[in-house]
Amino acid sequence: MSDSTVNPIAKIGALTLQSFERGNAYASSDVRIGPRIGLEKLGATYTEVPPGKSSCPFHVHHVEEEMFVILEGEGRYRFGSEIYEVQAGDVLGAPCGGPEVAHKLTNTGSKTLKYLAISTMARTDVCEYPDSGKFAVGTRSDRPEEFGYIGRAVDPLDYWDGEPDSAL
């Protein structure tokens, strides 16, 4: 049975994109599509990246998998220690794992790079940023008190650090 309140179709050209810019290297306009078409376990985001920019840093998810479908334009896909030239019609995989599958997509063309990013939607994920030595931990839930942290492992602790020494 279908939910009549969910519209299963999103027209990309009619969606309002949210833009951001950070320094000289990062800029994009995007919109999350998954929730608009009733998806809860599969993420889908439409993204536009101007020439010479990337939408995010080199990173890898330890739980979530991602796939990118290049709709228009061309770019460079940094994947682990490899570099791939990509263009419209290419489908890029970003499996979960460690630095060997970290990834970053950069627009190297003269026109806007447009792509669809599709991902699994884990409730909890760890994201690693090999270039900067950072990591992010986050949760998704229906509760307003979601947990998120971005930092570096500069002061690791023992499992028992700070725990009370009483049974109560």
Disulfide bonds with the S-S distance in Angstrom:
none
